[in-house]
């Protein structure tokens, strides 16, 4: 069973069981959906600031057993893929608590819960329905500098810089040194100014 998030109003294939996680359901919505009120936000959902909303919602999730929640989803969907639904459209600028469910299930169980149709945008802390200030970009990939270790190149001021390794604080950048001065450079600068030594 795969778990997605989505909106009540976003078209989904019949192979996906709809499970409401909002406080209510749209008036006149066709039958066939299920509900998980324990995943709905509290009464504060309309008045809380983004920061308070996040804290209050995570406090409510902390009272739940994520394994039991996923087991209930599996029961409600009879083992089919399911989508956790709320009101906010997938591509509007409104954040939605369904993104926090994605974060919670990833952090607690390692499950990847994507917004249906927007899988390329990521899940958990990259989920597109998170408030922008909480969204994290993917972790940078460590730069392989072995072939450049010890490579030397002059700069415009005539100083000679030597590649000494990877920047431990920015693993996608190389560390170069000239005397006591150390600097971080991008892979593009590394490849354009330095020649591999091996």
KACORLIN-V349314 format. One record per pair of residues at least 12 apart in sequence whose C-alpha atoms are under 10 Angstrom apart, sorted by the first residue. I is the first residue (numbers start at 1). J is the second residue. Records with the same first field share a line. If there is no record, write none. Layout:
# KACORLIN-V349314
I = J / J
This chain:
# KACORLIN-V349314
1 = 16 / 70 / 73 / 74 / 77 / 78 / 79 / 80 / 81 / 82
2 = 16 / 74 / 79 / 80 / 81 / 82 / 83 / 111 / 112 / 113 / 114
3 = 16 / 17 / 70 / 73 / 74 / 80 / 81 / 82 / 83 / 84 / 102 / 105 / 111 / 112 / 113 / 114 / 115 / 116
4 = 16 / 17 / 18 / 19 / 81 / 82 / 83 / 84 / 85 / 98 / 102 / 112 / 113 / 114 / 115 / 116 / 117 / 118 / 119 / 123
5 = 18 / 19 / 20 / 21 / 82 / 83 / 84 / 85 / 86 / 90 / 98 / 99 / 101 / 102 / 113 / 114 / 115 / 116 / 117 / 118 / 123 / 127 / 129
6 = 18 / 19 / 20 / 82 / 83 / 84 / 85 / 86 / 87 / 88 / 89 / 90 / 96 / 98 / 99 / 114 / 115 / 116 / 117 / 118 / 129
7 = 20 / 22 / 83 / 84 / 85 / 86 / 87 / 88 / 89 / 90 / 96 / 98 / 115 / 116
8 = 20 / 21 / 22 / 25 / 26 / 29 / 33 / 83 / 84 / 85 / 86 / 87 / 88 / 89
9 = 26 / 29 / 85 / 86 / 87 / 88 / 89 / 90
10 = 85 / 87 / 88 / 89 / 90 / 116 / 117
11 = 116 / 117
12 = 82 / 83 / 116 / 117
14 = 81
15 = 77 / 80 / 81 / 82
16 = 77 / 79 / 80 / 81 / 82 / 83
17 = 32 / 33 / 34 / 73 / 74 / 76 / 77 / 78 / 79 / 80 / 81 / 82 / 83 / 84
18 = 32 / 33 / 34 / 35 / 76 / 77 / 81 / 82 / 83 / 84 / 85
19 = 32 / 33 / 34 / 35 / 36 / 37 / 73 / 76 / 77 / 82 / 83 / 84 / 85 / 86
20 = 33 / 34 / 35 / 36 / 37 / 39 / 40 / 83 / 84 / 85 / 86 / 87
21 = 34 / 35 / 36 / 37 / 38 / 39 / 40 / 41 / 83 / 84 / 85 / 86 / 87 / 97 / 98 / 101
22 = 35 / 36 / 37 / 38 / 39 / 40 / 41 / 42 / 84 / 85 / 86 / 87 / 88 / 96 / 97 / 98
23 = 35 / 36 / 37 / 38 / 39 / 40 / 41 / 42 / 43 / 45 / 86 / 87
24 = 37 / 40 / 86 / 87
25 = 85 / 86 / 87
26 = 86 / 87
33 = 76 / 77 / 83 / 85
34 = 73 / 76 / 77 / 82 / 84 / 85
35 = 73 / 76 / 84 / 85
36 = 69 / 72 / 73 / 76 / 84 / 85
38 = 60 / 61 / 63 / 64 / 69
39 = 57 / 60 / 61 / 64 / 69 / 84 / 97 / 98 / 101
40 = 57 / 60 / 61 / 86 / 97 / 98
41 = 53 / 56 / 57 / 58 / 60 / 61 / 96 / 97 / 98
42 = 56 / 57 / 60
44 = 56 / 57
45 = 57 / 97
50 = 95 / 130 / 131 / 133
51 = 131 / 133 / 134
53 = 96 / 97
54 = 96 / 97 / 100 / 130 / 131 / 134
57 = 97 / 100 / 101
58 = 97 / 100 / 101 / 103 / 104
61 = 100 / 101 / 104 / 105
62 = 104
65 = 108
66 = 101 / 104 / 105 / 108 / 109
67 = 105 / 108 / 109
69 = 105
70 = 105 / 109 / 111
82 = 116
83 = 113 / 114 / 115 / 116
84 = 98 / 99 / 101 / 102 / 113 / 115 / 116
85 = 98
86 = 98
88 = 129
89 = 129
90 = 115 / 116 / 117 / 118 / 128 / 129
91 = 115 / 118 / 128 / 129
92 = 128 / 129
93 = 128 / 129 / 130 / 131 / 132
94 = 128 / 129 / 130 / 131 / 132
95 = 127 / 128 / 129 / 130 / 131 / 132
96 = 128 / 129 / 130 / 131
97 = 129 / 130 / 131
98 = 113 / 114 / 115 / 124 / 127 / 129 / 130
99 = 113 / 114 / 115 / 123 / 124 / 125 / 126 / 127 / 128 / 129 / 130 / 131
100 = 123 / 124 / 125 / 127 / 129 / 130 / 131
101 = 113 / 124 / 127
102 = 114 / 115 / 123 / 124 / 125 / 126 / 127 / 129 / 130
103 = 123 / 124 / 125 / 126 / 127 / 130
104 = 124 / 125
105 = 124
106 = 123 / 124 / 125
107 = 124 / 125
110 = 124
111 = 123 / 124
112 = 124
113 = 127
114 = 126 / 127 / 128
115 = 127 / 128 / 129
121 = 137 / 138
122 = 136 / 137 / 138
123 = 135
124 = 136
125 = 137 / 138
126 = 138
139 = 171 / 172
140 = 170 / 171 / 172 / 173
141 = 170 / 171 / 172 / 173
142 = 166 / 167 / 168 / 170 / 171 / 172 / 173 / 174
143 = 165 / 166 / 167 / 170 / 171 / 172 / 173 / 174 / 186 / 187
144 = 165 / 166 / 171 / 172 / 173 / 174 / 187
145 = 163 / 164 / 165 / 166 / 172 / 173 / 174 / 175 / 187 / 190 / 196
146 = 163 / 164 / 165 / 166 / 196 / 197 / 198
147 = 163 / 195 / 196 / 197 / 198
148 = 162 / 163 / 164 / 165 / 174 / 190 / 191 / 194 / 195 / 196 / 197 / 198
149 = 162 / 163 / 164 / 165 / 166 / 174 / 175 / 176 / 194 / 195 / 196 / 197 / 198
150 = 162 / 163 / 164 / 165 / 176 / 194 / 195 / 196 / 197 / 198
151 = 163 / 164 / 176 / 190 / 193 / 194 / 195 / 196 / 197 / 198
152 = 164 / 176 / 177 / 178 / 193 / 194 / 195 / 196 / 197
153 = 176 / 178 / 190 / 193 / 194 / 195
154 = 178 / 193 / 194
155 = 193
159 = 177 / 178 / 179
160 = 176 / 177 / 178 / 179
161 = 175 / 176 / 177 / 178 / 179 / 181 / 182 / 183 / 193 / 194
162 = 175 / 176 / 177 / 178 / 179 / 182 / 194
163 = 175 / 176 / 177 / 178 / 182 / 183 / 184 / 185 / 190 / 194
164 = 176 / 177 / 182
165 = 177 / 184
166 = 184 / 185
167 = 182 / 183 / 184 / 185
168 = 184
169 = 184
170 = 184 / 185 / 186
171 = 184
172 = 184 / 185 / 186 / 187
173 = 185 / 186 / 187 / 188 / 189 / 190
174 = 186 / 187 / 189 / 190
175 = 190
176 = 190
